[in-house]
């Protein structure tokens, strides 16, 4: 399976008020300028935003607890991969480097990205997932408002069921 390294481009709300995490390839040449929207819960969206912005929650969140537990057991989050999509549900894996050797743990993409955002681990998406569920368009930082507006219109009109098989 080939993968593309991605970054969190942002967290948005769709037209129905549901949170969407936007993953975009680190290298513009990869992914054909596609953005991968993954619908997530409000708590996960908050957790990701706090980590990406470098903010502190007043009390540790679940992903902060995960990070602390991993550190206490000398375990490092090596990488996160969004590996597949089945019937509109995304699946991810977290690769851990433990004292007993590498381990791969099944996870929801929202939890995996939230944990990666706290630990500095790289995030990857399988090419097949990006091809199937990615949407055309580019999130442009600091320019070309038209593309951002077009993408926001897409979010306003799209239904998560559109991505179901």
C-alpha positions in Angstrom: 0.0 0.0 0.0 1.4 3.4 -1.0 0.7 6.3 1.3 0.8 10.1 1.1 2.0 12.2 4.1 -0.6 14.7 5.0 -1.1 17.6 7.5 -4.2 19.0 9.2 -5.3 21.8 7.1 -8.1 22.7 9.4 -11.3 21.7 11.1 -14.5 23.0 9.6 -18.2 22.8 10.0 -20.4 21.4 7.1 -23.8 22.7 6.2 -25.4 20.5 8.9 -23.1 21.8 11.6 -21.0 18.6 11.8 -17.3 18.8 12.3 -15.0 17.9 9.4 -11.2 17.5 9.7 -9.4 18.5 6.5 -6.2 16.6 5.6 -4.1 17.8 2.7 -0.9 16.3 1.3 2.4 17.8 2.6 3.8 17.8 -0.9 1.6 19.5 -3.5 2.8 17.0 -6.2 1.2 14.2 -4.2 -2.6 13.7 -4.1 -3.3 15.8 -7.2 -4.3 18.8 -5.0 -7.0 16.7 -3.3 -8.3 17.4 0.2 -9.5 14.5 2.4 -12.5 15.5 4.6 -13.3 13.2 7.5 -16.4 13.8 9.6 -15.6 13.6 13.3 -17.2 14.3 16.6 -17.2 17.7 18.4 -14.9 16.5 21.2 -12.3 15.1 18.8 -12.5 18.4 16.8 -11.8 20.4 19.9 -9.0 18.1 20.9 -7.3 18.4 17.5 -7.7 22.1 17.3 -6.2 22.5 20.8 -3.2 20.4 19.8 -2.7 22.1 16.4 -2.9 25.6 17.8 -0.6 24.7 20.7 -3.2 25.7 23.3 -3.7 24.1 26.7 -7.0 22.7 28.0 -7.8 23.6 31.6 -7.8 19.9 32.4 -6.2 17.0 30.4 -8.3 15.7 27.6 -8.4 11.9 26.7 -5.7 12.4 24.1 -3.4 14.1 26.7 -3.9 11.1 28.9 -3.0 8.8 26.1 0.2 10.7 25.5 1.1 10.7 29.1 0.5 7.0 29.5 2.6 6.2 26.4 5.4 8.4 27.8 5.3 6.6 31.1 5.7 3.2 29.4 8.6 4.4 27.2 6.4 4.2 24.1 6.6 6.5 21.1 3.9 7.2 18.5 5.9 6.6 15.3 3.2 7.3 12.8 -0.5 7.4 12.0 -2.1 6.1 8.8 -5.6 6.4 7.5 -5.6 3.0 5.9 -9.0 2.4 4.3 -12.6 3.4 3.9 -15.4 0.9 4.0 -19.1 1.8 3.6 -18.3 5.5 4.4 -16.3 4.6 7.6 -12.6 5.6 7.7 -10.1 3.3 9.5 -6.7 4.2 10.9 -3.7 2.6 12.5 -1.3 4.0 15.0 2.3 2.6 14.9 3.8 2.5 18.4 7.5 1.9 19.1 7.5 0.1 22.5 10.3 -1.4 24.6 9.0 -4.8 23.4 9.1 -3.8 19.7 6.8 -2.1 17.2 3.1 -2.5 17.7 0.2 -1.4 15.4 -3.1 -0.4 17.0 -6.4 0.0 15.3 -8.0 3.5 15.8 -10.5 6.0 14.6 -8.9 8.5 12.4 -10.0 11.4 14.7 -8.3 9.8 17.7 -5.2 8.9 15.7 -4.8 12.4 14.3 -5.5 14.0 17.8 -2.7 11.8 19.3 -0.3 12.5 16.4 -1.0 16.2 16.8 0.1 16.0 20.4 3.2 13.8 19.8 4.5 15.2 16.6 4.0 11.9 14.8 3.6 12.0 11.0 0.2 11.4 9.5 -0.3 9.4 6.3 -3.3 8.5 4.1 -3.4 5.5 1.8 -3.4 6.5 -1.9 -6.6 4.5 -2.4 -8.4 6.4 0.4 -7.3 9.8 -1.0 -8.4 8.7 -4.5 -11.8 7.4 -3.3 -12.8 10.0 -0.7 -10.6 13.0 -1.5 -12.2 16.0 -3.1 -10.7 18.3 -5.7 -9.5 21.6 -4.4 -6.7 23.2 -2.5 -6.7 24.8 0.8 -4.6 27.8 0.2 -3.0 29.6 3.1 -2.9 33.4 2.7 -4.3 33.6 -0.9 -6.8 32.7 -3.5 -9.9 33.2 -1.5 -12.0 31.9 -4.3 -10.8 28.3 -3.9 -11.4 28.5 -0.1 -14.9 29.8 -0.8 -15.6 27.1 -3.3 -14.5 24.5 -0.8 -16.7 26.0 1.9 -19.6 25.8 -0.5 -18.7 22.1 -1.0 -18.8 21.6 2.7 -22.2 23.3 3.0 -23.7 21.1 0.3 -22.1 17.7 0.9 -23.6 14.9 2.9 -21.4 12.3 4.7 -23.6 9.7 3.1 -22.2 10.8 -0.3 -19.0 8.9 0.7 -20.8 5.6 1.6 -20.1 2.7 -0.8 
